[in-house]
Amino acid sequence: MNDRYTELYAAVKRQKKNPVRNYLRDVALTALSSLANKDHLLKPRVQFLYFHHTFGDEEKNLVTLLQQLTMQHTFISYSEGVQRVLTGNIDRPYIVFSSDDGFRNNIRAGEILKDFGISACFFINPGITGEKDYEKIKRHCADTLQFPTVAFLDWDDVHALQKMGHEMGSQTMMHMNIAQTPAELVRADIAQSSDLLKARCGEALHFAFPYGRFYHFSREGRKAVYDSGFVSCASAERGCHIPTGSVIAPEQLCIRRDHIVLGWNLNHIMYFIINNARKATGANNEYPTGLR
């Protein structure tokens, strides 16, 4: 591996701004996590968790997190998670994993998840998948992802993840900010990513819009997702899904996912999971008014 690529989460942390703010955040989360009621983890729900990277110094935390979650949860595939939310068949606490951006270090996440019998969905940008030009990668990481330079999956890696039992999804060709892009370009890009993933992977059922907040998406983008053949669309808005007593049409469901960083303190990760299980409502299934 090119030694210019970032290999450890510790190196990412050293580059973060506002160290005082980060310290105060950690102190607050430590206090909040000590008060979190783990009984909320027993609530029947589908909780989608996603991460961006699995650096070498994060692998142990992933293993420990899975061991902890196994105590209260059933792990299911992304597709099964979507179907359970759509049909309302949520009879126990379920956890679903996914990963965004297609960093190559997530091969290790795929291997670790497989060891636990877990299938995840890896959302990739086909336009950067397999890129080897260091300068292009560096610009993409800095300008588009606001992240240190890391290597990306190539198509052999993608196929290896599929052989492990994982699913592949789209996050547009090059991590497009859909809300800031003309509708015709959005439609063309999402359709291209769908076609390319189907050609390369045989199937592409799921989409996650880049950056993930509702203000990064649009009604036109939402329509393009389903017109291109995707059966689900995910945000990065926190929250999880509980049964509502009714069946949901696929194009009406906006999946919420809880972001975790595997290098975080595990108690902090569990706090977010517990807190969002506690706050879950049926309204989490819906797009906000502006995106309907």
RODO-2510 file (C-alpha; in nm, 4 decimals, decimal comma):
residues 292
     n   res          X          Y          Z
     1     m     0,0000     0,0000     0,0000
     2     n     0,1210     0,3529    -0,0812
     3     d     0,2623     0,4897     0,2454
     4     r     0,0944     0,8229     0,1724
     5     y    -0,2461     0,6710     0,2503
     6     t    -0,3888     0,7079     0,6001
     7     e    -0,3850     0,3692     0,7716
     8     l    -0,4939     0,4400     1,1317
     9     y    -0,7873     0,6195     1,2903
    10     a    -0,5426     0,7747     1,5364
    11     a    -0,3961     0,9681     1,2423
    12     v    -0,7437     1,0900     1,1448
    13     k    -0,8052     1,2137     1,4984
    14     r    -0,4784     1,4062     1,4980
    15     q    -0,5963     1,6004     1,1926
    16     k    -0,9323     1,6996     1,3410
    17     k    -0,9938     2,0636     1,4246
    18     n    -1,1364     2,2009     1,7500
    19     p    -0,9625     1,9653     1,9967
    20     v    -1,1217     2,1444     2,2926
    21     r    -1,4690     2,1000     2,1459
    22     n    -1,3966     1,7327     2,0787
    23     y    -1,2763     1,6860     2,4355
    24     l    -1,5895     1,8468     2,5793
    25     r    -1,8040     1,6309     2,3519
    26     d    -1,6324     1,3192     2,4836
    27     v    -1,6846     1,4291     2,8432
    28     a    -2,0537     1,4933     2,7789
    29     l    -2,1021     1,1591     2,6034
    30     t    -1,9279     0,9756     2,8854
    31     a    -2,1701     1,1311     3,1335
    32     l    -2,4742     1,0599     2,9161
    33     s    -2,3711     0,7023     2,8433
    34     s    -2,3438     0,6296     3,2160
    35     l    -2,7135     0,7194     3,2503
    36     a    -2,8430     0,5340     2,9435
    37     n    -3,1015     0,2653     3,0172
    38     k    -3,0051    -0,0526     2,8315
    39     d    -3,3617    -0,1840     2,8620
    40     h    -3,4420     0,0273     2,5551
    41     l    -3,2290    -0,2140     2,3526
    42     l    -3,5030    -0,4744     2,3994
    43     k    -3,7560    -0,2650     2,2049
    44     p    -3,8723    -0,4415     1,8851
    45     r    -3,7265    -0,2365     1,6035
    46     v    -3,4993    -0,2397     1,3015
    47     q    -3,1951    -0,0233     1,3692
    48     f    -2,9649     0,0492     1,0763
    49     l    -2,6048     0,1280     1,1754
    50     y    -2,3458     0,2554     0,9306
    51     f    -1,9768     0,3382     0,9342
    52     h    -1,7311     0,4818     0,6839
    53     h    -1,4043     0,3096     0,7677
    54     t    -1,2381     0,0213     0,9472
    55     f    -0,8806     0,1238     1,0102
    56     g    -0,6387    -0,1216     1,1664
    57     d    -0,6783     0,0324     1,5103
    58     e    -1,0599     0,0070     1,4860
    59     e    -1,0912    -0,3640     1,4171
    60     k    -1,0862    -0,4701     1,7821
    61     n    -1,3652    -0,2246     1,8655
    62     l    -1,5804    -0,3684     1,5872
    63     v    -1,5415    -0,7177     1,7298
    64     t    -1,6268    -0,5977     2,0813
    65     l    -1,9281    -0,3994     1,9554
    66     l    -2,0654    -0,7051     1,7764
    67     q    -2,0191    -0,9133     2,0889
    68     q    -2,2126    -0,6573     2,2918
    69     l    -2,4946    -0,6204     2,0421
    70     t    -2,5350    -0,9978     2,0139
    71     m    -2,6647    -1,0022     2,3716
    72     q    -2,9928    -0,8287     2,2813
    73     h    -3,0196    -0,8300     1,9025
    74     t    -3,0689    -1,0418     1,5954
    75     f    -2,8485    -0,9406     1,3031
    76     i    -3,0183    -0,9432     0,9628
    77     s    -2,9156    -0,8477     0,6107
    78     y    -2,9875    -0,5060     0,4686
    79     s    -3,2505    -0,6436     0,2315
    80     e    -3,4259    -0,8281     0,5121
    81     g    -3,4176    -0,5147     0,7252
    82     v    -3,5844    -0,3151     0,4485
    83     q    -3,8516    -0,5804     0,3998
    84     r    -3,9283    -0,6017     0,7706
    85     v    -3,9822    -0,2273     0,7894
    86     l    -4,1962    -0,2261     0,4755
    87     t    -4,4189    -0,5100     0,5961
    88     g    -4,4187    -0,4175     0,9635
    89     n    -4,2858    -0,7626     1,0575
    90     i    -4,0742    -0,6355     1,3468
    91     d    -4,1111    -0,8759     1,6355
    92     r    -3,7795    -0,8277     1,8157
    93     p    -3,4739    -0,5995     1,8150
    94     y    -3,2901    -0,6260     1,4831
    95     i    -2,9591    -0,4670     1,3789
    96     v    -2,8572    -0,3998     1,0182
    97     f    -2,5102    -0,2861     0,9120
    98     s    -2,4037    -0,0798     0,6146
    99     s    -2,0979     0,1191     0,5110
   100     d    -2,0588     0,4297     0,2947
   101     d    -1,7967     0,5689     0,0562
   102     g    -1,6207     0,2448    -0,0418
   103     f    -1,2915     0,2766     0,1472
   104     r    -1,0663    -0,0211     0,0891
   105     n    -1,0046    -0,0756     0,4603
   106     n    -1,3647    -0,1955     0,4857
   107     i    -1,2526    -0,5298     0,3454
   108     r    -1,1616    -0,6048     0,7069
   109     a    -1,5083    -0,5035     0,8215
   110     g    -1,6531    -0,7438     0,5663
   111     e    -1,4345    -1,0246     0,6976
   112     i    -1,5143    -0,9548     1,0631
   113     l    -1,8877    -0,9278     0,9976
   114     k    -1,8750    -1,2549     0,8025
   115     d    -1,7080    -1,4248     1,1001
   116     f    -2,0157    -1,3271     1,3034
   117     g    -2,2521    -1,4492     1,0310
   118     i    -2,3561    -1,0922     0,9449
   119     s    -2,4346    -0,9601     0,5979
   120     a    -2,3957    -0,5856     0,5407
   121     c    -2,4596    -0,3499     0,2494
   122     f    -2,1606    -0,1544     0,1196
   123     f    -2,2640     0,1675    -0,0565
   124     i    -2,0008     0,2669    -0,3102
   125     n    -1,9361     0,5350    -0,5693
   126     p    -1,8657     0,3434    -0,8913
   127     g    -1,6836     0,6409    -1,0410
   128     i    -1,4026     0,6187    -0,7835
   129     t    -1,4068     0,2402    -0,7387
   130     g    -1,0810     0,0963    -0,8665
   131     e    -0,9129     0,4354    -0,9041
   132     k    -0,5341     0,4078    -0,8628
   133     d    -0,4213     0,7621    -0,9446
   134     y    -0,3051     0,8963    -0,6097
   135     e    -0,3608     1,2622    -0,6970
   136     k    -0,7208     1,1977    -0,8092
   137     i    -0,7855     1,0018    -0,4924
   138     k    -0,6322     1,2737    -0,2781
   139     r    -0,8513     1,5420    -0,4402
   140     h    -1,1645     1,3311    -0,4058
   141     c    -1,0973     1,2655    -0,0376
   142     a    -1,0129     1,6291     0,0390
   143     d    -1,2660     1,8122    -0,1778
   144     t    -1,5639     1,5755    -0,1810
   145     l    -1,5343     1,3786     0,1428
   146     q    -1,3385     1,6260     0,3566
   147     f    -1,1286     1,3334     0,4740
   148     p    -0,7607     1,2325     0,4768
   149     t    -0,6385     1,0364     0,1776
   150     v    -0,7384     0,6698     0,1831
   151     a    -0,7452     0,3958    -0,0792
   152     f    -1,0726     0,2789    -0,2323
   153     l    -1,2117    -0,0616    -0,3102
   154     d    -1,1438    -0,1965    -0,6564
   155     w    -1,3836    -0,4264    -0,8398
   156     d    -1,2005    -0,7399    -0,7241
   157     d    -1,2564    -0,6188    -0,3666
   158     v    -1,6232    -0,5597    -0,4423
   159     h    -1,6605    -0,9120    -0,5747
   160     a    -1,4757    -1,0480    -0,2709
   161     l    -1,7270    -0,8729    -0,0443
   162     q    -2,0107    -1,0239    -0,2454
   163     k    -1,8598    -1,3699    -0,2058
   164     m    -1,8610    -1,3107     0,1713
   165     g    -2,2385    -1,2624     0,1453
   166     h    -2,2507    -0,8834     0,1512
   167     e    -2,4670    -0,6612    -0,0692
   168     m    -2,3529    -0,3672    -0,2796
   169     g    -2,5456    -0,0425    -0,3139
   170     s    -2,5062     0,2942    -0,4822
   171     q    -2,4195     0,6336    -0,3415
   172     t    -2,4132     0,8052    -0,6852
   173     m    -2,1200     0,7856    -0,9232
   174     m    -1,8883     1,0284    -0,7385
   175     h    -2,0649     1,1197    -0,4117
   176     m    -2,2861     1,3903    -0,5594
   177     n    -2,4612     1,6498    -0,3450
   178     i    -2,8036     1,5854    -0,4955
   179     a    -2,9690     1,8969    -0,3543
   180     q    -2,7117     2,1190    -0,5261
   181     t    -2,7204     1,9457    -0,8665
   182     p    -2,9625     2,0095    -1,1567
   183     a    -3,2386     1,7490    -1,1759
   184     e    -3,1411     1,6189    -1,5206
   185     l    -2,7852     1,5503    -1,4046
   186     v    -2,9132     1,3784    -1,0916
   187     r    -3,1353     1,1487    -1,2972
   188     a    -2,8539     1,0595    -1,5365
   189     d    -2,6025     0,9985    -1,2575
   190     i    -2,8278     0,7760    -1,0456
   191     a    -2,9343     0,5750    -1,3507
   192     q    -2,5703     0,5336    -1,4569
   193     s    -2,4690     0,4127    -1,1114
   194     s    -2,7552     0,1622    -1,1117
   195     d    -2,6667     0,0292    -1,4569
   196     l    -2,2970     0,0020    -1,3764
   197     l    -2,3525    -0,1778    -1,0472
   198     k    -2,5934    -0,4220    -1,2103
   199     a    -2,3396    -0,4894    -1,4855
   200     r    -2,0525    -0,5370    -1,2406
   201     c    -2,2320    -0,6989    -0,9478
   202     g    -2,5424    -0,8579    -1,0955
   203     e    -2,7742    -0,6718    -0,8601
   204     a    -2,8099    -0,3304    -0,6992
   205     l    -3,1198    -0,2940    -0,4845
   206     h    -3,0335    -0,0167    -0,2431
   207     f    -2,9376     0,3508    -0,2576
   208     a    -2,8062     0,5921     0,0054
   209     f    -2,7881     0,9587    -0,0792
   210     p    -2,4471     1,1196    -0,0185
   211     y    -2,3845     1,3352     0,2889
   212     g    -2,7091     1,1953     0,4229
   213     r    -2,8948     1,4863     0,5802
   214     f    -3,2402     1,5667     0,4464
   215     y    -3,1156     1,9032     0,3171
   216     h    -2,8726     1,7129     0,0914
   217     f    -3,1613     1,5445    -0,0928
   218     s    -3,4531     1,6527    -0,3155
   219     r    -3,7876     1,5331    -0,4441
   220     e    -3,6365     1,4995    -0,7910
   221     g    -3,3555     1,2843    -0,6515
   222     r    -3,6019     1,0680    -0,4637
   223     k    -3,8019     1,0048    -0,7828
   224     a    -3,4827     0,9268    -0,9760
   225     v    -3,3827     0,6640    -0,7199
   226     y    -3,6976     0,4579    -0,7684
   227     d    -3,7213     0,5251    -1,1433
   228     s    -3,3705     0,3757    -1,1725
   229     g    -3,4855     0,0497    -1,0148
   230     f    -3,3643     0,0820    -0,6560
   231     v    -3,6038    -0,0625    -0,3995
   232     s    -3,4876     0,1422    -0,1013
   233     c    -3,3393     0,4812    -0,0234
   234     a    -3,1418     0,5600     0,2921
   235     s    -3,0474     0,8779     0,4701
   236     a    -2,7877     0,9377     0,7382
   237     e    -3,0455     1,0898     0,9712
   238     r    -3,0404     0,9232     1,3116
   239     g    -3,3287     0,7045     1,4241
   240     c    -3,4642     0,3546     1,3910
   241     h    -3,7822     0,1848     1,2736
   242     i    -4,0612     0,0328     1,4795
   243     p    -4,3798    -0,1456     1,3659
   244     t    -4,6679     0,0888     1,2860
   245     g    -4,9414    -0,1630     1,2132
   246     s    -4,9463    -0,0824     0,8419
   247     v    -4,7626    -0,1808     0,5257
   248     i    -4,5403     0,0846     0,3683
   249     a    -4,4886     0,1310    -0,0067
   250     p    -4,1159     0,1174    -0,0953
   251     e    -4,1134     0,4673    -0,2417
   252     q    -4,2634     0,6060     0,0801
   253     l    -3,9922     0,4680     0,3095
   254     c    -3,6882     0,6755     0,3963
   255     i    -3,4467     0,4626     0,5953
   256     r    -3,2799     0,6292     0,8907
   257     r    -2,9333     0,5113     0,9880
   258     d    -2,7267     0,5731     1,2981
   259     h    -2,3716     0,6781     1,2181
   260     i    -2,0987     0,5134     1,4240
   261     v    -1,7222     0,5546     1,4153
   262     l    -1,5537     0,2320     1,5146
   263     g    -1,2716     0,4284     1,6751
   264     w    -1,5072     0,5929     1,9219
   265     n    -1,5368     0,4903     2,2850
   266     l    -1,7716     0,1897     2,2796
   267     n    -1,9860     0,3365     2,5559
   268     h    -2,0436     0,6404     2,3359
   269     i    -2,1498     0,4198     2,0438
   270     m    -2,3906     0,2337     2,2694
   271     y    -2,5315     0,5625     2,3968
   272     f    -2,6375     0,6631     2,0446
   273     i    -2,7885     0,3209     1,9807
   274     i    -2,9790     0,3223     2,3111
   275     n    -3,0941     0,6818     2,2776
   276     n    -3,2328     0,6340     1,9283
   277     a    -3,4041     0,3111     2,0289
   278     r    -3,5663     0,5066     2,3119
   279     k    -3,6867     0,7882     2,0852
   280     a    -3,8083     0,5746     1,7934
   281     t    -4,1531     0,6563     1,6542
   282     g    -4,3506     0,5539     1,3496
   283     a    -4,2802     0,8955     1,1980
   284     n    -3,9225     0,7799     1,1398
   285     n    -4,0457     0,5841     0,8383
   286     e    -4,1508     0,8937     0,6504
   287     y    -3,9723     1,1512     0,4386
   288     p    -4,0020     1,5053     0,5704
   289     t    -4,2686     1,7187     0,4050
   290     g    -4,0287     1,8885     0,1654
   291     l    -3,9202     1,5563     0,0123
   292     r    -4,2642     1,3963    -0,0324
***
